[in-house]
Amino acid sequence: MFSFKPLWKLLIDKGLNKAELTRRLGISPSTMNRMSHDQYVAMEILDKICTELNCTPNDIIEHIPE
């Protein structure tokens, strides 16, 4: 399973919230909702996040063995 917990911590560190990130990325609220529930999102979304926040995938997701 993958978790977006590192992304939420990164947003706090950068002084952003989910609504602001949604707006900046131009993604739908349903996509943000899927991430909030650690559900699948396209690699394109991860790319947009990494580009916007100037980070790597390791900074926004973590693998949690089941």
N, CA, C and O atoms as a printed pandas DataFrame, in Angstrom:
     atom_number atom_name residue_name chain_id  residue_number  x_coord  y_coord  z_coord
0              1         N          MET        A               1    0.847   -1.172    0.000
1              2        CA          MET        A               1    0.000    0.000    0.000
2              3         C          MET        A               1    0.896    1.240    0.000
3              4         O          MET        A               1    1.985    1.241    0.574
4              5         N          PHE        A               2    0.415    2.278   -0.649
5              6        CA          PHE        A               2    1.141    3.544   -0.647
6              7         C          PHE        A               2    0.354    4.583    0.137
7              8         O          PHE        A               2   -0.876    4.592    0.118
8              9         N          SER        A               3    1.072    5.448    0.821
9             10        CA          SER        A               3    0.466    6.497    1.630
10            11         C          SER        A               3    0.985    7.858    1.169
11            12         O          SER        A               3    2.147    8.003    0.790
12            13         N          PHE        A               4    0.104    8.840    1.209
13            14        CA          PHE        A               4    0.480   10.207    0.877
14            15         C          PHE        A               4    0.829   11.029    2.121
15            16         O          PHE        A               4    0.916   12.255    2.051
16            17         N          LYS        A               5    1.026   10.362    3.248
17            18        CA          LYS        A               5    1.353   11.072    4.482
18            19         C          LYS        A               5    2.548   12.024    4.325
19            20         O          LYS        A               5    2.507   13.136    4.851
20            21         N          PRO        A               6    3.614   11.615    3.612
21            22        CA          PRO        A               6    4.729   12.564    3.429
22            23         C          PRO        A               6    4.314   13.841    2.691
23            24         O          PRO        A               6    4.856   14.915    2.953
24            25         N          LEU        A               7    3.349   13.724    1.765
25            26        CA          LEU        A               7    2.869   14.910    1.052
26            27         C          LEU        A               7    2.203   15.876    2.013
27            28         O          LEU        A               7    2.444   17.081    1.944
28            29         N          TRP        A               8    1.378   15.371    2.900
29            30        CA          TRP        A               8    0.663   16.262    3.833
30            31         C          TRP        A               8    1.655   16.968    4.755
31            32         O          TRP        A               8    1.479   18.143    5.079
32            33         N          LYS        A               9    2.697   16.251    5.176
33            34        CA          LYS        A               9    3.736   16.881    6.007
34            35         C          LYS        A               9    4.488   17.949    5.210
35            36         O          LYS        A               9    4.803   19.016    5.736
36            37         N          LEU        A              10    4.771   17.657    3.944
37            38        CA          LEU        A              10    5.479   18.611    3.089
38            39         C          LEU        A              10    4.643   19.882    2.884
39            40         O          LEU        A              10    5.175   20.992    2.895
40            41         N          LEU        A              11    3.341   19.706    2.700
41            42        CA          LEU        A              11    2.471   20.880    2.538
42            43         C          LEU        A              11    2.511   21.767    3.776
43            44         O          LEU        A              11    2.572   22.991    3.661
44            45         N          ILE        A              12    2.477   21.165    4.944
45            46        CA          ILE        A              12    2.561   21.928    6.191
46            47         C          ILE        A              12    3.880   22.685    6.247
47            48         O          ILE        A              12    3.912   23.866    6.594
48            49         N          ASP        A              13    4.966   22.002    5.903
49            50        CA          ASP        A              13    6.284   22.644    5.923
50            51         C          ASP        A              13    6.362   23.826    4.967
51            52         O          ASP        A              13    7.059   24.803    5.238
52            53         N          LYS        A              14    5.644   23.737    3.843
53            54        CA          LYS        A              14    5.668   24.796    2.851
54            55         C          LYS        A              14    4.559   25.835    3.056
55            56         O          LYS        A              14    4.442   26.782    2.279
56            57         N          GLY        A              15    3.751   25.654    4.098
57            58        CA          GLY        A              15    2.685   26.603    4.393
58            59         C          GLY        A              15    1.535   26.554    3.400
59            60         O          GLY        A              15    0.881   27.568    3.154
60            61         N          LEU        A              16    1.286   25.388    2.830
61            62        CA          LEU        A              16    0.198   25.217    1.863
62            63         C          LEU        A              16   -0.870   24.305    2.444
63            64         O          LEU        A              16   -0.640   23.594    3.422
64            65         N          ASN        A              17   -2.043   24.340    1.822
65            66        CA          ASN        A              17   -3.095   23.398    2.203
66            67         C          ASN        A              17   -3.562   22.646    0.957
67            68         O          ASN        A              17   -3.138   22.956   -0.156
68            69         N          LYS        A              18   -4.426   21.671    1.147
69            70        CA          LYS        A              18   -4.876   20.831    0.040
70            71         C          LYS        A              18   -5.606   21.643   -1.024
71            72         O          LYS        A              18   -5.429   21.402   -2.218
72            73         N          ALA        A              19   -6.421   22.596   -0.603
73            74        CA          ALA        A              19   -7.176   23.414   -1.561
74            75         C          ALA        A              19   -6.233   24.231   -2.433
75            76         O          ALA        A              19   -6.447   24.343   -3.640
76            77         N          GLU        A              20   -5.200   24.798   -1.839
77            78        CA          GLU        A              20   -4.228   25.588   -2.603
78            79         C          GLU        A              20   -3.475   24.697   -3.586
79            80         O          GLU        A              20   -3.258   25.090   -4.732
80            81         N          LEU        A              21   -3.075   23.511   -3.155
81            82        CA          LEU        A              21   -2.375   22.594   -4.047
82            83         C          LEU        A              21   -3.292   22.172   -5.199
83            84         O          LEU        A              21   -2.853   22.109   -6.347
84            85         N          THR        A              22   -4.532   21.890   -4.905
85            86        CA          THR        A              22   -5.507   21.530   -5.937
86            87         C          THR        A              22   -5.605   22.630   -6.983
87            88         O          THR        A              22   -5.606   22.354   -8.182
88            89         N          ARG        A              23   -5.688   23.867   -6.532
89            90        CA          ARG        A              23   -5.787   25.007   -7.437
90            91         C          ARG        A              23   -4.525   25.154   -8.279
91            92         O          ARG        A              23   -4.602   25.331   -9.495
92            93         N          ARG        A              24   -3.368   25.083   -7.635
93            94        CA          ARG        A              24   -2.093   25.247   -8.346
94            95         C          ARG        A              24   -1.874   24.173   -9.402
95            96         O          ARG        A              24   -1.338   24.449  -10.475
96            97         N          LEU        A              25   -2.290   22.953   -9.098
97            98        CA          LEU        A              25   -2.074   21.842  -10.025
98            99         C          LEU        A              25   -3.142   21.772  -11.107
99           100         O          LEU        A              25   -2.933   21.154  -12.151
100          101         N          GLY        A              26   -4.282   22.403  -10.859
101          102        CA          GLY        A              26   -5.380   22.322  -11.815
102          103         C          GLY        A              26   -6.001   20.939  -11.853
103          104         O          GLY        A              26   -6.430   20.470  -12.908
104          105         N          ILE        A              27   -6.047   20.283  -10.692
105          106        CA          ILE        A              27   -6.636   18.947  -10.621
106          107         C          ILE        A              27   -8.025   19.044   -9.992
107          108         O          ILE        A              27   -8.376   20.053   -9.380
108          109         N          SER        A              28   -8.792   17.998  -10.151
109          110        CA          SER        A              28  -10.146   17.997   -9.614
110          111         C          SER        A              28  -10.136   17.707   -8.112
111          112         O          SER        A              28   -9.227   17.054   -7.600
112          113         N          PRO        A              29  -11.156   18.200   -7.419
113          114        CA          PRO        A              29  -11.267   17.872   -5.989
114          115         C          PRO        A              29  -11.365   16.363   -5.750
115          116         O          PRO        A              29  -10.919   15.871   -4.713
116          117         N          SER        A              30  -11.940   15.631   -6.695
117          118        CA          SER        A              30  -12.048   14.176   -6.508
118          119         C          SER        A              30  -10.670   13.510   -6.530
119          120         O          SER        A              30  -10.451   12.514   -5.842
120          121         N          THR        A              31   -9.746   14.057   -7.317
121          122        CA          THR        A              31   -8.380   13.527   -7.317
122          123         C          THR        A              31   -7.721   13.769   -5.960
123          124         O          THR        A              31   -7.068   12.879   -5.416
124          125         N          MET        A              32   -7.891   14.958   -5.424
125          126        CA          MET        A              32   -7.346   15.255   -4.096
126          127         C          MET        A              32   -7.998   14.351   -3.049
127          128         O          MET        A              32   -7.333   13.903   -2.115
128          129         N          ASN        A              33   -9.278   14.085   -3.199
129          130        CA          ASN        A              33   -9.980   13.208   -2.265
130          131         C          ASN        A              33   -9.402   11.791   -2.320
131          132         O          ASN        A              33   -9.237   11.147   -1.285
132          133         N          ARG        A              34   -9.095   11.308   -3.528
133          134        CA          ARG        A              34   -8.481    9.977   -3.649
134          135         C          ARG        A              34   -7.135    9.942   -2.932
135          136         O          ARG        A              34   -6.819    8.967   -2.251
136          137         N          MET        A              35   -6.348   10.994   -3.081
137          138        CA          MET        A              35   -5.051   11.034   -2.400
138          139         C          MET        A              35   -5.254   11.089   -0.889
139          140         O          MET        A              35   -4.491   10.479   -0.140
140          141         N          SER        A              36   -6.265   11.808   -0.440
141          142        CA          SER        A              36   -6.538   11.907    0.994
142          143         C          SER        A              36   -6.876   10.555    1.609
143          144         O          SER        A              36   -6.688   10.335    2.806
144          145         N          HIS        A              37   -7.383    9.647    0.762
145          146        CA          HIS        A              37   -7.739    8.308    1.231
146          147         C          HIS        A              37   -6.730    7.254    0.770
147          148         O          HIS        A              37   -7.028    6.059    0.764
148          149         N          ASP        A              38   -5.530    7.709    0.383
149          150        CA          ASP        A              38   -4.444    6.811   -0.042
150          151         C          ASP        A              38   -4.874    5.868   -1.158
151          152         O          ASP        A              38   -4.505    4.693   -1.172
152          153         N          GLN        A              39   -5.661    6.399   -2.095
153          154        CA          GLN        A              39   -6.101    5.615   -3.239
154          155         C          GLN        A              39   -5.251    5.966   -4.460
155          156         O          GLN        A              39   -4.492    6.935   -4.445
156          157         N          TYR        A              40   -5.390    5.172   -5.503
157          158        CA          TYR        A              40   -4.606    5.328   -6.725
158          159         C          TYR        A              40   -4.831    6.687   -7.381
159          160         O          TYR        A              40   -5.964    7.158   -7.483
160          161         N          VAL        A              41   -3.749    7.308   -7.823
161          162        CA          VAL        A              41   -3.799    8.457   -8.722
162          163         C          VAL        A              41   -2.771    8.209   -9.823
163          164         O          VAL        A              41   -1.803    7.473   -9.627
164          165         N          ALA        A              42   -2.986    8.822  -10.969
165          166        CA          ALA        A              42   -2.117    8.616  -12.124
166          167         C          ALA        A              42   -0.714    9.168  -11.860
167          168         O          ALA        A              42   -0.526   10.098  -11.075
168          169         N          MET        A              43    0.248    8.573  -12.532
169          170        CA          MET        A              43    1.624    9.047  -12.438
170          171         C          MET        A              43    1.722   10.505  -12.878
171          172         O          MET        A              43    2.573   11.248  -12.387
172          173         N          GLU        A              44    0.866   10.909  -13.789
173          174        CA          GLU        A              44    0.836   12.301  -14.259
174          175         C          GLU        A              44    0.592   13.261  -13.090
175          176         O          GLU        A              44    1.171   14.346  -13.045
176          177         N          ILE        A              45   -0.255   12.865  -12.159
177          178        CA          ILE        A              45   -0.538   13.694  -10.987
178          179         C          ILE        A              45    0.692   13.779  -10.101
179          180         O          ILE        A              45    1.034   14.857   -9.616
180          181         N          LEU        A              46    1.361   12.655   -9.885
181          182        CA          LEU        A              46    2.581   12.663   -9.079
182          183         C          LEU        A              46    3.636   13.556   -9.719
183          184         O          LEU        A              46    4.356   14.273   -9.025
184          185         N          ASP        A              47    3.723   13.509  -11.042
185          186        CA          ASP        A              47    4.663   14.362  -11.763
186          187         C          ASP        A              47    4.334   15.840  -11.550
187          188         O          ASP        A              47    5.231   16.649  -11.312
188          189         N          LYS        A              48    3.058   16.189  -11.634
189          190        CA          LYS        A              48    2.638   17.581  -11.419
190          191         C          LYS        A              48    2.992   18.050  -10.007
191          192         O          LYS        A              48    3.467   19.169   -9.814
192          193         N          ILE        A              49    2.755   17.180   -9.026
193          194        CA          ILE        A              49    3.052   17.538   -7.633
194          195         C          ILE        A              49    4.549   17.766   -7.463
195          196         O          ILE        A              49    4.969   18.770   -6.886
196          197         N          CYS        A              50    5.353   16.830   -7.967
197          198        CA          CYS        A              50    6.808   16.956   -7.828
198          199         C          CYS        A              50    7.334   18.207   -8.521
199          200         O          CYS        A              50    8.231   18.873   -8.004
200          201         N          THR        A              51    6.786   18.527   -9.678
201          202        CA          THR        A              51    7.205   19.723  -10.398
202          203         C          THR        A              51    6.824   20.975   -9.626
203          204         O          THR        A              51    7.640   21.884   -9.473
204          205         N          GLU        A              52    5.586   21.030   -9.139
205          206        CA          GLU        A              52    5.103   22.217   -8.416
206          207         C          GLU        A              52    5.850   22.431   -7.102
207          208         O          GLU        A              52    6.174   23.565   -6.750
208          209         N          LEU        A              53    6.122   21.352   -6.380
209          210        CA          LEU        A              53    6.745   21.466   -5.065
210          211         C          LEU        A              53    8.267   21.295   -5.110
211          212         O          LEU        A              53    8.940   21.360   -4.081
212          213         N          ASN        A              54    8.794   21.079   -6.310
213          214        CA          ASN        A              54   10.236   20.903   -6.489
214          215         C          ASN        A              54   10.767   19.803   -5.567
215          216         O          ASN        A              54   11.651   20.029   -4.741
216          217         N          CYS        A              55   10.196   18.606   -5.736
217          218        CA          CYS        A              55   10.562   17.484   -4.873
218          219         C          CYS        A              55   10.604   16.202   -5.697
219          220         O          CYS        A              55   10.418   16.236   -6.914
220          221         N          THR        A              56   10.844   15.087   -5.043
221          222        CA          THR        A              56   10.869   13.783   -5.698
222          223         C          THR        A              56    9.692   12.946   -5.191
223          224         O          THR        A              56    9.081   13.292   -4.181
224          225         N          PRO        A              57    9.369   11.847   -5.882
225          226        CA          PRO        A              57    8.283   10.982   -5.401
226          227         C          PRO        A              57    8.487   10.498   -3.962
227          228         O          PRO        A              57    7.517   10.318   -3.227
228          229         N          ASN        A              58    9.743   10.288   -3.557
229          230        CA          ASN        A              58   10.009    9.853   -2.181
230          231         C          ASN        A              58    9.587   10.902   -1.158
231          232         O          ASN        A              58    9.367   10.578    0.009
232          233         N          ASP        A              59    9.475   12.147   -1.585
233          234        CA          ASP        A              59    9.061   13.218   -0.677
234          235         C          ASP        A              59    7.549   13.284   -0.499
235          236         O          ASP        A              59    7.063   13.947    0.418
236          237         N          ILE        A              60    6.789   12.595   -1.379
237          238        CA          ILE        A              60    5.330   12.736   -1.321
238          239         C          ILE        A              60    4.578   11.434   -1.082
239          240         O          ILE        A              60    3.406   11.456   -0.706
240          241         N          ILE        A              61    5.241   10.297   -1.297
241          242        CA          ILE        A              61    4.582    9.019   -1.026
242          243         C          ILE        A              61    5.523    8.089   -0.270
243          244         O          ILE        A              61    6.745    8.226   -0.330
244          245         N          GLU        A              62    4.928    7.153    0.433
245          246        CA          GLU        A              62    5.717    6.124    1.117
246          247         C          GLU        A              62    5.038    4.784    0.937
247          248         O          GLU        A              62    3.813    4.706    0.841
248          249         N          HIS        A              63    5.829    3.735    0.891
249          250        CA          HIS        A              63    5.294    2.387    0.774
250          251         C          HIS        A              63    5.143    1.799    2.167
251          252         O          HIS        A              63    6.059    1.845    2.988
252          253         N          ILE        A              64    3.966    1.248    2.408
253          254        CA          ILE        A              64    3.682    0.598    3.690
254          255         C          ILE        A              64    3.334   -0.862    3.389
255          256         O          ILE        A              64    2.276   -1.137    2.822
256          257         N          PRO        A              65    4.205   -1.794    3.760
257          258        CA          PRO        A              65    3.902   -3.201    3.522
258          259         C          PRO        A              65    2.620   -3.617    4.252
259          260         O          PRO        A              65    2.365   -3.194    5.380
260          261         N          GLU        A              66    1.841   -4.432    3.600
261          262        CA          GLU        A              66    0.585   -4.883    4.225
262          263         C          GLU        A              66    0.801   -6.107    5.073
263          264         O          GLU        A              66   -0.145   -6.620    5.671
